[in-house]
Amino acid sequence: MSDCLDLTQPDCQSCKAGASLLAQSEIDSLLKQLPGWLQIGNTLTKTYPFKNYYQTLAFVNASAWISHRQDHHPDLNVGYNQCVVTYTTHAVNGLTLNDFICAYKVESLFLF
């Protein structure tokens, strides 16, 4: 995989058991495009802080819309003023390109 993969363009592809896991070198390269995201074991995780519960829930709803459109869903841990977003591809018990595509799309909520 190229070090210059553009996460802004692709959409998620359907994953089934046996789909290709990313190599650690690919994960390391893709993480450079996602400030604040961490690899924790077989997951891709970021904690988003907010001023209040209303902003937190607005973020949750926006990220839910992205998840629905991509048909790739994170685990969300929602608190009063934060949301922890965790992606993994359950079908293969690890990280695939879909996880990084969705993380980028969630991250892009803050670009505008």
PAZAPA-4460 file (N, C-alpha, C; in steps of 0.05 Angstrom, whole numbers, plus 32768, in hexadecimal, padded with zeros to 4 digits):
% residues 112
    n_x    n_y    n_z   ca_x   ca_y   ca_z    c_x    c_y    c_z   seq   type   mol
   8011   7FE8   8000   8000   8000   8000   8012   8019   8000     1      M     A
   800A   802D   7FF3   8019   8046   7FF1   8018   8055   800B     2      S     A
   802E   8063   8011   802E   8074   8029   801C   808C   8025     3      D     A
   8013   8091   800D   8003   80A9   8006   7FE6   80A3   8002     4      C     A
   7FDB   808E   800D   7FBF   8087   8009   7FAE   809F   8012     5      L     A
   7F9D   80A7   8000   7F8B   80BE   8005   7F72   80B4   8012     6      D     A
   7F6E   80B9   802C   7F57   80B0   803B   7F3E   80C1   8035     7      L     A
   7F41   80D7   8026   7F2A   80E8   8020   7F18   80DD   800B     8      T     A
   7F22   80CB   7FFA   7F13   80C3   7FE3   7F03   80A9   7FE6     9      Q     A
   7F0E   8094   7FF1   7F00   807B   7FF0   7EE8   8079   8003    10      P     A
   7ED6   8066   7FFD   7EC1   805E   800F   7EC8   8042   8018    11      D     A
   7EBB   803A   802E   7EC0   801F   8038   7EB6   800A   8025    12      C     A
   7EC4   7FF3   8025   7EBC   7FDC   8016   7EB1   7FC7   8029    13      Q     A
   7E9F   7FB7   801F   7E94   7FA2   8030   7EAA   7F8F   8038    14      S     A
   7EAB   7F88   8053   7EBF   7F76   805D   7EB1   7F5C   8066    15      C     A
   7EBF   7F47   8060   7EB6   7F2C   8069   7ECD   7F1F   8076    16      K     A
   7EC7   7F0A   8085   7EDD   7EFB   8092   7EF2   7EF4   807D    17      A     A
   7F0A   7EF8   8084   7F20   7EF2   8071   7F2A   7F0B   8062    18      G     A
   7F1D   7F22   8066   7F26   7F3B   805A   7F43   7F41   8064    19      A     A
   7F51   7F50   8054   7F6D   7F55   805A   7F70   7F69   8072    20      S     A
   7F80   7F61   8085   7F88   7F73   809B   7F9E   7F84   8090    21      L     A
   7FA1   7F9C   809B   7FB7   7FAD   8094   7FD0   7FA4   80A2    22      L     A
   7FE7   7FA7   8095   8001   7FA2   80A1   8007   7FB9   80B4    23      A     A
   8018   7FB4   80C8   801E   7FC9   80DB   802B   7FE1   80CD    24      Q     A
   803B   7FDD   80B9   8046   7FF4   80AA   8031   8004   809D    25      S     A
   801C   7FF8   8093   8005   8006   8087   7FF6   8016   809C    26      E     A
   7FF2   8009   80B3   7FE4   8017   80C9   7FF4   802F   80D2    27      I     A
   800E   802C   80D5   801F   8042   80DE   801D   805A   80CA    28      D     A
   801D   8053   80B0   801C   8068   809B   8001   8076   809C    29      S     A
   7FEB   8067   809F   7FD0   8073   809F   7FCB   8084   80B8    30      L     A
   7FD7   807B   80CE   7FD3   808B   80E7   7FDE   80A7   80E5    31      L     A
   7FF2   80AB   80D4   7FFE   80C6   80D0   7FE9   80D9   80C4    32      K     A
   7FD4   80CF   80B7   7FBF   80E0   80AC   7FA9   80E5   80C0    33      Q     A
   7FAA   80DA   80D8   7F95   80DC   80EB   7F9F   80E6   8106    34      L     A
   7FA3   8100   8109   7FAE   810A   8122   7F9C   8102   813A    35      P     A
   7FAA   80F9   814F   7F9B   80F2   8168   7F90   80D6   8169    36      G     A
   7F8F   80C8   8152   7F86   80AD   8152   7F9C   809A   815A    37      W     A
   7F95   8085   8169   7FA9   8073   8174   7FA1   8056   816C    38      L     A
   7FB5   8046   8167   7FB1   802A   8164   7FB3   801E   8180    39      Q     A
   7F9F   8010   8188   7F9F   8002   81A2   7F98   7FE5   819C    40      I     A
   7FAB   7FD4   819B   7FA7   7FB9   8193   7F9C   7FB7   8176    41      G     A
   7F85   7FAB   8174   7F78   7FA8   8159   7F64   7FBE   8154    42      N     A
   7F66   7FD5   8161   7F53   7FEA   815E   7F61   8005   8157    43      T     A
   7F50   8016   814C   7F58   8032   8146   7F46   8043   8157    44      L     A
   7F51   8054   8168   7F41   8062   817D   7F49   807F   817F    45      T     A
   7F35   8090   8185   7F3A   80AC   818B   7F24   80B6   819F    46      K     A
   7F2D   80C6   81B2   7F1A   80D3   81C4   7F16   80F0   81BB    47      T     A
   7EFD   80F7   81B7   7EF5   8112   81AF   7EEA   8120   81C7    48      Y     A
   7EF6   8137   81D0   7EEB   8146   81E6   7ED7   815B   81DC    49      P     A
   7EC3   8161   81EC   7EAF   8175   81E5   7EA9   8186   81FE    50      F     A
   7E9B   819D   81FA   7E95   81AF   820F   7E7E   81A5   8221    51      K     A
   7E6C   8196   8214   7E54   818D   8223   7E47   8175   8215    52      N     A
   7E32   816B   8222   7E25   8153   8218   7E17   8158   81FD    53      Y     A
   7E0C   816F   81F9   7DFF   8175   81E0   7E13   8173   81C8    54      Y     A
   7E2A   817F   81CB   7E3F   817D   81B6   7E48   8160   81B2    55      Q     A
   7E4A   8151   81C8   7E52   8135   81C6   7E3D   8125   81B6    56      T     A
   7E24   812A   81BC   7E0F   811B   81AD   7E0D   8124   8190    57      L     A
   7E12   813D   818B   7E12   8146   816F   7E28   8137   815F    58      A     A
   7E3F   8134   816B   7E55   8125   815F   7E4D   8108   815B    59      F     A
   7E41   80FC   816F   7E38   80E0   816D   7E25   80DD   8156    60      V     A
   7E12   80EF   8153   7DFE   80ED   813E   7E0C   80F0   8122    61      N     A
   7E1E   8103   8120   7E2C   8107   8107   7E3D   80EF   8100    62      A     A
   7E4B   80E4   8113   7E5B   80CC   810E   7E4A   80B4   8108    63      S     A
   7E32   80B2   8114   7E20   809C   810D   7E17   809E   80F0    64      A     A
   7E13   80B6   80E6   7E0B   80B9   80CA   7E21   80AF   80B8    65      W     A
   7E3A   80B6   80BF   7E51   80AD   80AF   7E52   808E   80B0    66      I     A
   7E4F   8083   80C7   7E50   8065   80CA   7E3A   8058   80B9    67      S     A
   7E22   8063   80B9   7E0D   8058   80AA   7E13   8059   808C    68      H     A
   7E1D   8070   8083   7E24   8073   8066   7E3A   8060   805D    69      R     A
   7E4D   805B   806F   7E64   804A   8069   7E5F   802D   806F    70      Q     A
   7E4A   8027   807E   7E43   800C   8087   7E5B   8000   8096    71      D     A
   7E68   8011   80A7   7E7E   8008   80B7   7E7C   8018   80D2    72      H     A
   7E78   800A   80E7   7E6F   8016   8100   7E84   8014   8116    73      H     A
   7E89   802B   8124   7E9C   802A   813A   7E8E   8023   8154    74      P     A
   7E9E   801E   8168   7E93   801D   8183   7E96   803A   818E    75      D     A
   7E81   8044   819A   7E81   805F   81A5   7E7D   805D   81C4    76      L     A
   7E8F   806A   81D3   7E8C   806C   81EF   7E85   8089   81F5    77      N     A
   7E6C   808F   81FC   7E63   80AB   81FE   7E61   80B3   821B    78      V     A
   7E6D   80CA   8221   7E6C   80D6   823C   7E61   80F2   823A    79      G     A
   7E60   80FF   8250   7E55   811B   8251   7E64   812D   823E    80      Y     A
   7E7E   812D   823E   7E8D   8140   822D   7EA3   8132   821C    81      N     A
   7E9E   811A   8215   7EB1   810C   8204   7EA4   80F4   81F6    82      Q     A
   7EB0   80EC   81E0   7EA8   80D3   81D3   7EC1   80C5   81CA    83      C     A
   7EC4   80AC   81D1   7EDA   809B   81C9   7ED0   808B   81B1    84      V     A
   7EDE   808E   819A   7ED7   8080   8182   7EEB   806A   817D    85      V     A
   7EE2   8052   8179   7EF4   803B   8175   7EEB   802B   815D    86      T     A
   7EFD   8029   8149   7EF8   8019   8131   7F08   8000   8132    87      Y     A
   7EFD   7FEB   8127   7F0A   7FD2   8121   7EF8   7FC4   810D    88      T     A
   7F03   7FB2   80FD   7EF3   7FA3   80EB   7EED   7F88   80F8    89      T     A
   7ED5   7F85   8103   7ECF   7F6D   8113   7ED1   7F54   8102    90      H     A
   7ECA   7F55   80E8   7ECB   7F3D   80D7   7EE6   7F30   80D6    91      A     A
   7EFB   7F40   80DA   7F17   7F36   80D9   7F26   7F3A   80F3    92      V     A
   7F19   7F45   8107   7F25   7F4A   8121   7F3F   7F5A   811F    93      N     A
   7F3D   7F70   8110   7F55   7F81   810E   7F4F   7F99   80FD    94      G     A
   7F64   7FA7   80F5   7F61   7FC0   80E6   7F63   7FBC   80C8    95      L     A
   7F50   7FC8   80BA   7F50   7FC8   809C   7F4E   7FE5   8093    96      T     A
   7F50   7FE8   8079   7F4F   8003   806E   7F34   8011   8076    97      L     A
   7F1F   8001   8078   7F05   800D   807F   7F06   801C   809A    98      N     A
   7F15   8012   80AD   7F17   8020   80C7   7F24   803C   80C3    99      D     A
   7F38   803D   80B3   7F45   8057   80AE   7F35   806A   809D   100      F     A
   7F26   805F   808A   7F15   8070   807A   7EFF   807D   808C   101      I     A
   7EF3   806D   809D   7EDE   8078   80AE   7EE9   808B   80C3   102      C     A
   7F01   8085   80CE   7F0D   8097   80E1   7F13   80B2   80D4   103      A     A
   7F1C   80B1   80BB   7F21   80CA   80AD   7F07   80DA   80A9   104      Y     A
   7EF2   80CC   80A2   7ED8   80D9   809D   7ECD   80E6   80B7   105      K     A
   7ED1   80D8   80CE   7EC9   80E3   80E8   7EDA   80FB   80EE   106      V     A
   7EF4   80F9   80EA   7F06   810F   80EF   7EFF   8127   80DE   107      E     A
   7EF5   8123   80C6   7EEF   8139   80B4   7ED7   8149   80BE   108      S     A
   7EC8   813F   80D2   7EB2   814F   80DE   7EBD   8169   80EA   109      L     A
   7ED7   8169   80F0   7EE3   8181   80FD   7EF2   8192   80EA   110      F     A
   7EF2   818D   80D0   7F00   819D   80BD   7EF1   81B6   80B4   111      L     A
   7ED7   81B6   80BA   7EC7   81CD   80B0   7EBC   81DD   80C7   112      F     A
***
